[in-house]
């Protein structure tokens, strides 16, 4: 039997919470702030919430879903689940959440103490031991229905209380009302987050911010000064001829983890994957010319260390080593939208972009892994090896080219 309603004026207070949620749907608050604000306001309205959870799918190259936990008196904790771990762990398959997804039931309630207690999931015993007395799990679809074993189009959450006697019937009605408004707000923010994730993944964070900021017309852009990186995998055509498609793609991605991964880890921005080539920049405006060049050299060292580790791993599997060349340059570029109106790309163009690709190509004939222009080398005080002046294919005039010392 439910305990006596101790909050007869709660309807007005809960309405204030739902109104606040609708206001958040029109703003740009983070999901953590929205969830925390909702729980805090429900607690202040007199609903005896001790613990709450919400989880939702997100379209991201690495992560399948996000889960957030709230406890009274604590900050919201959030974690992301990688694609390979989604829907497969024993913890998930034996959870109330899995039960909700496997049935058409929109909610699941369990009392954890008293004569009517039902502890049919391991997590409920854990919650009971933490002092929880009543547990309500729910799902809210963004469309007409939520697919079984998935929640691509909705949210799943739970409310729990440690009050003796659990939730009252009126409180359950209030919570269900709130969670439907919470779902509306979440839908707006999740879609905005998905847009940001996809643009970051396919354009890079700088370009994605520009596109979201309104630079979407062909010709939108600006002139920038940047350190420019271009790397290319050695003998990629021969590798492609010898390997099956899956093995070749895995090899290419391993190379990208070395080259592009090092650029990103050292605060550069990858602009394009041109076959197995990587075009990236380290904008001068962020840290000055010398600072951008130092970041690029740190990325070179990082990439070489990653390559060494990769080749050691391949040697253990009796596989051939791979290699790649890197060209480094500095110059002015046009950074913006290029292409046709129906298909645009946010990238850089200009003579300096062509020159850095030619520098990388010359690493093969000079037998070195890294070549830099004289302008770049002047920004980094190391013992450069001077290869003299060379004519670069398609580039007017000769260019002084140098390479850094071999890695220790």
Secondary structure, 3 states (H helix, E strand, C coil): CCCCCCCCCHHHHHHHHHHHHHHHHCCCCCHHHHHHHHHHHHHHCCCCCCEEEEEEECCCCCEEEEEEEEECCCCCEEEEEEHHHCCCCHHHHCCHHHHHHHCCCCEEEEECCCCCCCCCCHHHHHHHHCCCCEEEEEEEECCCCCCCCCCCCEEEEEEEECCCCCCCHHHHHHHHHHHHHHHHHHHHHHHHHHHHHHHHHHHCHHHHHHHHCCCCCCCCEEEEEEEEEEEEECCHHHHHHHCCHHHHHHHHHHHHHHHHHHHHHCCCEEEEEECCEEEEEEEHHHHHHHHHHHHHHHHHHHHHHHHHHHHHHHHHCCCCCCCEEEEEEEEEEEEEEEEECCEEEEEEECHHHHHHHHHHHHHHHHCCCEEEEHHHHCCCCCCCEEEEEEECCCCCCEEEEEECCCCC
